[in-house]
Amino acid sequence: MNLLPLLVLLWPLWLQRRPEQSSPLWARRSLILLISLLTARYLVWRLSASLNLTTALSTSLSLLLLLSEGWLLLTGLVPLWLAWRSFPDRRNEVEECEQRWRASGWRPWVDILVPTKGEPLAVLERTLVGCCNQTYSNSTVWLLDDSGRQEVRKLAAELGCRYLHRPQRNGAKAGNLNHGLHHCNGELVAVFDADFIPQRHFLERCIGFLMEPDVALVQTPQNFINADPVMRNLGMEQRLLPDEESFYRWIEPVRDGWDAVVCAGTSFLARRAALDAVGGFVEQAMSEDFVTGIALRRSGWRLLYLQEKLSAGLAAETMADFVRQRQRWAAGTLQSLRLADGPLAPGLGLGQRIAYLEGVLHWCNNLPRLVLMLMPLSYGLLGVVPILLTPEAIISLLLPLWATLLLSLGWLNRGSRAAFLSELTGWVLTVPLTLTVISRMLGRFHGFRVTPKHQRRDRGSWSLGLVMPLLALLLLNLINLAGLLAPEADLEESTPQGQLLGLVWATLNTLSLLVALRACWDPAVSDPAPWQQLSLSAALEDAGGHHHPCRITAISESGVEVQLPGRPPPIVASTKLRWSDELPALGVTPWEPSTRREQAGQLALHWQPLSSHERRNLSRWLFTRPGCWVERQAGGEWISLLVLCQRILPPWRGPAPFQRSLVPQRVSPAADRECR
């Protein structure tokens, strides 16, 4: 047996000695070439030697599998070949750009638009605190309220924002933004969704890029102050990253290299004249951000991408909301194909058109993924082998390609996602997104719905709409496995390799379905405030003059968890926690007594009732500090997979102290020294 083809695995292993972003361009290109050659070699073999054409049924299934597999492999090459070209990392030029802007004396007026439609006041207040505390002073914050609530009007008045409510709510979010544009006249416009909190220096970091007269818009990444439901429900916050991370760390920079940056709908700064030139935000589009960005590009304007985490928002909080949000994104992207300003419209270069269309292909890939989910059933239920394999083909063709992909994708996308693990956890999306794609192909339209935020849930729950298809697939897979393991199993064109492949494939599918089902269980949430993980010096103080140094390990708008060097002191009515000169010490009370934790020096504390001033100061410190958001790396593929397998059937985890779902934050050394 020839083992030489497996030697190609040495190349991606050698490249992983250095991160992709610090490697020379030829290293990335060499890996793209290697993956492309292995893919072509594999597909030639699939066409010429792997099809089972013995019966009509086996021929149909074999061709369907080849079509699905070939589609996924070839469309997977599109983002790789887009990355053949070098692309900028504007974090390397932002300092120089900001200095040049400060020296210029150009201080344009900026209108900050915050569209809202029913978000809870606690969510909206965080965003407005970030918008109203920008270090750049020439700005006006406009709260565009499509719900017309008096409490929102009052909040805007308290914080010094301009308030607008439109009686006719046509055009959804785009219509709301255009209504705001009719009332403001700043030279620049910043847009933040109602749950996205800008850091206090957001405007100062972005304005300098707009000194170039042909730049219409500067987009920044979306970051999140809470873990998404997949990460939280599986207890994998420390090993998984949000699925958006791959887009903002890898896909957007690649598109920036082709002048095809995608406007993401929030956390961007735009030139008012450019928006006026294209008639404002495109109201006919479900994904008004995506289509408006294309309209700007078609009109000759440039869109830039600054890969610096300058804001953070709320991820969907339940799996059902998470899936509905993705369905809306998919429907909006597919709808863009029919619009005058979509990716098929004239005025785009070939590379730009391909870059925009790659986003459409991303959603269409769910249909062939569903085929791959169902195909193993042909072994045990139908007795049909859809692919003919030999040991030589496995060693020389299958393993080199798939092992190279597993070793390469995490490196190429700069540690933003793992290859195999991300596919496992994404199975919960396959069925609903496939239905969305088919629905859009048939021309069916579902109205826009704001993703609910800041929800309290007294009990854990499943979403039956998500669970029932997964349970049906799991039952079929178990029957399939039983059929394969039965002594009388008689596969058409039966070979030991066919039987083994069917067992391995069906086992992986069963594991994936169990992971997807586990991810669909949303635990109870009595405290909807998102918790942040950090390590920061602090001190517990009381009116009696007692001072106890400690370290903050987790913090939120509801309370704090601290670590002390010894047994915690008694918490009295006058006890306060001090950790920063930016806000006064805040009063605390015990969260829940826990003798074991207290003996280990850990203490969970509630904040005492906070005034609105204290609450807003706390929010400002928590979410608007420059540089507080961390760019993490996804956990190692195989270790993470083992951890995930251990957590398929764990005790259901609730939001108890010291067991919370945490998002890491960075603390500057200067801030850490304040309470030492």
Secondary structure, DSSP 8 states (H G I E B T S, - for coil): ---GGGGGGHHHHHHTTS-GGGS-HHHHHHHHHHHHHHHHHHHHHHHHH----SSHHHHHHHHHHHHHHHHHHHHHHHHHHHTTS----GGGTHHHHHHHHHHHT----EEEEEEESS--HHHHHHHHHHHHT-S--SEEEEEEESS--HHHHHHHHHHT-EEE--SS-TTHHHHHHHHHHHH---SEEEE--TT-EE-TTHHHHHGGGGGSTTEEEEE----BSS--HHHHHTT-TTT---THHHIIIIIHHHHHHTT-----SSSEEEEHHHHHHTTSS-TT-SSHHHHHHHHHHHTT-EEEE--S--EEB---SSHHHHHHHHHHHHHHHHHGGGSTTSTTSSS--HHHHHHHHHHHHHHHTHHHHHHHHHTTHHHHTT---SS---HHHIIIIIHHHHHHHHHHHHHHTTTS--HHHHHHHTHHHHHHHHHHHHHHHTT----------S--BSS-B--HHHHHHHHHHHHHHHHHHHHHHSTT---TT--HHHHHHHHHHHHHHHHHHHHHHHHT-B--BS--S-EEEEEEEEEEE-TT--EEEEEEEEE-SSEEEEE-SSS-----TT-EEE--TTS--EEEEESS--HHHHHTTEEEEEE----HHHHHHHHHHHHHSTT-B-------HHHHHHHHHHTSS-----S-TTS--EEEB---HHHHHTT-
